[in-house]
Amino acid sequence: MKRDAFQAIADPTRRDILARLAHQSLNVNAVSENFGVSRAAIYKHLKILTECGLITITQQGRERYCEAQPEKLNEVTQWVEQYRQLWNQRFDNLEHILKELQAKDKH
């Protein structure tokens, strides 16, 4: 099953995992210690994040380390950006209308 970044960030636990990995790579045990859920549940979250390309897991000796791949969030960034531009335009239009109304009230 092909997953995308939107599926990954839909879950608050996965967002929290990404936030922690944005600062440093962590081994799988260190990731799971930060949550009050089972290790199996964290593994499922890590699997989804890996399938979406938002993290990579590499073997270093006996440890498996998770590292964020934030560039994969570009899809989300581009999607959000189109709405940011739309709303900025709407607010600019509203501001223009309000200024016109204020000018009319002064006359």
SERO-4910 file (N, C-alpha, C, O; in steps of 0.05 Angstrom, whole numbers):
BEGIN
 pado doro    nc1    nc2    nc3   cac1   cac2   cac3    cc1    cc2    cc3    oc1    oc2    oc3
  Met    A     17    -24      0      0      0      0     18     25      0     36     28     17
  Lys    A     12     43    -19     27     68    -21     16     88     -1     -8     93     -1
  Arg    A     33     98     16     24    118     36     36    145     28     56    146     13
  Asp    A     23    167     38     35    193     32     39    208     59     31    199     80
  Ala    A     52    231     57     59    246     80     34    255     96     36    258    120
  Phe    A     12    260     82    -12    268     96    -22    247    116    -31    253    137
  Gln    A    -20    222    108    -27    200    126     -9    199    150    -18    195    172
  Ala    A     16    204    145     36    203    167     31    225    188     31    220    212
  Ile    A     26    249    179     23    271    198     -5    274    209    -10    291    226
  Ala    A    -23    257    200    -51    257    210    -52    248    239    -70    255    254
  Asp    A    -32    233    248    -32    222    275    -14    238    293      9    243    286
  Pro    A    -24    246    317     -7    263    335     18    249    345     38    262    349
  Thr    A     17    223    349     41    208    358     62    209    336     86    213    342
  Arg    A     54    206    311     74    207    289     85    235    286    109    238    281
  Arg    A     68    255    290     79    283    289     99    287    311    119    300    307
  Asp    A     93    276    335    112    279    357    138    265    352    160    275    358
  Ile    A    136    241    340    161    226    333    177    243    313    201    245    316
  Leu    A    164    254    293    178    270    273    192    294    286    214    301    280
  Ala    A    177    307    305    189    330    319    214    323    334    233    337    334
  Arg    A    213    300    348    236    291    363    260    284    344    283    290    351
  Leu    A    254    272    322    275    264    303    285    288    287    307    286    276
  Ala    A    271    309    287    280    333    272    305    345    286    321    358    273
  His    A    308    340    312    330    351    327    355    332    327    378    342    328
  Gln    A    349    306    326    372    287    326    362    259    318    338    253    322
  Ser    A    379    243    308    371    216    302    372    201    329    388    206    346
  Leu    A    353    183    332    350    167    357    348    138    350    338    130    329
  Asn    A    358    121    368    353     93    364    324     86    370    310    101    384
  Val    A    315     64    360    286     57    362    278     56    392    256     64    398
  Asn    A    295     45    409    288     44    438    284     72    450    266     76    465
  Ala    A    302     91    442    299    118    452    274    131    443    261    147    458
  Val    A    266    125    419    240    136    409    217    125    425    200    140    434
  Ser    A    217     99    429    194     86    443    192     94    472    171     93    484
  Glu    A    215    101    484    214    109    513    199    134    518    191    140    541
  Asn    A    195    151    497    182    177    501    152    176    500    139    196    503
  Phe    A    140    152    497    112    150    494    100    130    513    113    110    520
  Gly    A     76    134    521     62    116    540     46     94    526     25     86    535
  Val    A     57     85    503     44     63    488     64     41    485     88     44    491
  Ser    A     54     18    476     72     -5    474     93      0    452     90     16    434
  Arg    A    115    -15    455    136    -14    435    126    -23    408    134    -12    387
  Ala    A    107    -42    408     96    -52    383     80    -29    369     81    -27    344
  Ala    A     66    -13    384     51     10    373     71     30    360     66     41    339
  Ile    A     93     35    374    113     54    363    125     42    338    130     57    319
  Tyr    A    130     16    337    141      4    313    122      8    289    130     12    266
  Lys    A     96      6    295     76     10    273     77     39    263     76     44    239
  His    A     80     58    281     83     86    273    108     90    257    108    104    237
  Leu    A    130     78    266    155     81    252    153     69    224    165     79    205
  Lys    A    139     47    222    135     34    196    120     52    177    128     55    153
  Ile    A    100     65    186     84     84    169    102    107    161    102    115    138
  Leu    A    116    118    180    134    141    174    155    133    154    163    149    136
  Thr    A    165    108    156    185     98    136    172     95    109    184    102     89
  Glu    A    149     83    108    135     79     83    129    105     68    128    106     44
  Cys    A    124    126     84    119    152     73    144    167     65    143    188     52
  Gly    A    167    156     72    192    169     66    200    191     85    218    207     79
  Leu    A    186    194    107    191    216    126    214    210    145    225    228    157
  Ile    A    220    184    148    243    176    164    257    153    150    245    139    134
  Thr    A    282    150    157    297    126    149    307    113    174    312    126    194
  Ile    A    309     87    173    320     71    195    344     56    185    342     41    165
  Thr    A    366     61    198    391     48    190    402     31    213    399     38    236
  Gln    A    415     10    206    427     -8    225    456      2    230    471      5    212
  Gln    A    462      6    256    489     13    264    497     -5    286    489     -1    309
  Gly    A    512    -26    279    519    -46    299    494    -62    306    480    -72    289
  Arg    A    488    -62    332    464    -76    342    440    -58    344    418    -67    348
  Glu    A    445    -32    340    423    -13    342    412     -5    315    425     -5    295
  Arg    A    386      3    316    373     14    292    366     43    298    352     49    318
  Tyr    A    376     61    281    372     89    286    352    101    266    352     95    242
  Cys    A    335    119    276    315    132    260    325    161    255    335    174    273
  Glu    A    322    169    230    330    196    223    308    209    206    297    196    187
  Ala    A    301    234    212    280    248    198    290    255    170    313    260    165
  Gln    A    271    255    151    276    263    123    256    286    118    237    282    103
  Pro    A    261    310    129    242    331    128    236    341    100    214    353     95
  Glu    A    254    337     81    248    346     53    224    332     42    212    342     23
  Lys    A    217    309     53    194    294     43    167    308     51    146    301     42
  Leu    A    169    328     69    145    343     76    139    365     56    119    380     59
  Asn    A    155    367     35    150    387     14    122    385      2    109    405     -4
  Glu    A    112    360     -1     85    356    -12     64    370      6     46    384     -4
  Val    A     67    368     32     49    381     51     53    411     49     34    426     49
  Thr    A     78    420     49     84    448     48     72    461     23     60    483     25
  Gln    A     74    449      1     63    460    -24     32    461    -22     20    480    -31
  Trp    A     20    441    -11     -9    440     -9    -18    463     10    -38    477      3
  Val    A     -5    466     32    -12    487     52     -7    515     39    -23    533     44
  Glu    A     14    517     25     21    543     13      0    554     -5     -6    578     -5
  Gln    A    -13    537    -21    -34    547    -39    -57    559    -23    -69    579    -32
  Tyr    A    -63    548      0    -85    559     17    -76    583     32    -92    601     37
  Arg    A    -50    584     39    -40    608     53    -42    632     34    -51    653     42
  Gln    A    -35    628      9    -36    649    -11    -65    658    -15    -71    682    -17
  Leu    A    -83    639    -17   -112    645    -21   -122    662      3   -135    682     -2
  Trp    A   -116    653     27   -126    668     50   -112    695     53   -125    714     61
  Asn    A    -87    697     46    -74    724     47    -87    743     27    -91    766     33
  Gln    A    -94    733      4   -108    749    -16   -136    758     -6   -143    781     -9
  Arg    A   -150    740      7   -176    747     18   -174    767     40   -190    786     42
  Phe    A   -154    765     57   -150    784     79   -142    811     67   -150    832     77
  Asp    A   -125    811     46   -118    836     33   -143    850     22   -146    874     24
  Asn    A   -160    834      9   -185    845     -2   -203    856     20   -214    878     17
  Leu    A   -205    842     42   -221    851     64   -210    877     75   -225    896     81
  Glu    A   -184    879     78   -171    903     88   -177    927     70   -183    949     79
  His    A   -176    922     44   -181    943     24   -210    953     27   -215    977     27
  Ile    A   -229    934     30   -257    941     33   -262    957     59   -276    977     59
  Leu    A   -249    948     81   -252    962    106   -241    990    105   -253   1009    116
  Lys    A   -219    994     92   -207   1021     88   -226   1039     72   -229   1062     78
  Glu    A   -238   1027     52   -257   1043     36   -281   1051     52   -291   1074     51
  Leu    A   -291   1033     69   -314   1039     86   -307   1060    107   -323   1078    112
  Gln    A   -283   1059    118   -274   1079    137   -271   1106    124   -279   1126    136
  Ala    A   -261   1107     99   -259   1132     85   -286   1144     79   -289   1168     81
  Lys    A   -306   1128     73   -333   1137     67   -346   1149     93   -360   1169     92
  Asp    A   -340   1136    116   -351   1145    141   -340   1172    149   -354   1187    163
  Lys    A   -316   1178    141   -303   1203    148   -315   1226    132   -313   1249    141
  His    A   -327   1221    109   -337   1242     92   -366   1247     97   -378   1264     84
***
